[in-house]
Amino acid sequence: MRASDKAYAALREEIIEWRLLPGTVLAEVEQSERLGVSRTPLREALSRLTAEGLTTAAGGRGVVVTDISLEDIDELFELRETLEGKAAALAAERGDAATFEQLHNELRRAPELISAGDPARHDYYGLVGRLDAAIDAAIHNSYLAQAMRSLRVHLVRVRRLAADDAERLTAAAAEHAAIAEAIAAGNPRLAEAATTLHLHRSLSHVKATHTPH
């Protein structure tokens, strides 16, 4: 792995997981020493993070971690509804039914993953990630897939702001199962509607349990 890629991956994960909080100044000297890279690859990494909207230039202060406000969350979900609704419809038209039927069956059993002993729920979020990846592959539209991948970076940060309770996750798993079922059935209108319903409920939950950092 190149030094710039190493620095980018490390900083990106720390920002997404809220280990580097909004407003944190990412000073070149300090971060290059901490990450064990020289300043040139660190600058490359910071440029990539800024392009993704995870950091921003702050005048004489250098580069700082960006914040996410309730207004930002509304805007992200407006874009998410447009992109993910269209993607679900395309996946229903173009995707492999057996792939989504399998995901549907796994998502129906997702409450077992949610109630397991892992507080971070890696297995559950891994399953949701597989659904995302299957939709990305099914739509056969690289531009739409790339736009959704860029958006998901910010959505992971948003998820950390909300109360990650088992009741909401169980409901979300059922919503994901409905999306997978509609795609497997080859019904684009139903797939888009199921996606819209899931996003509406997710946004309501995030705003109701939003915890400012």
Beta strands, then each sheet from edge to edge (+ up, - down):
strand 1: 55-57
strand 2: 63-65
sheet 1: 1+ 2-
end
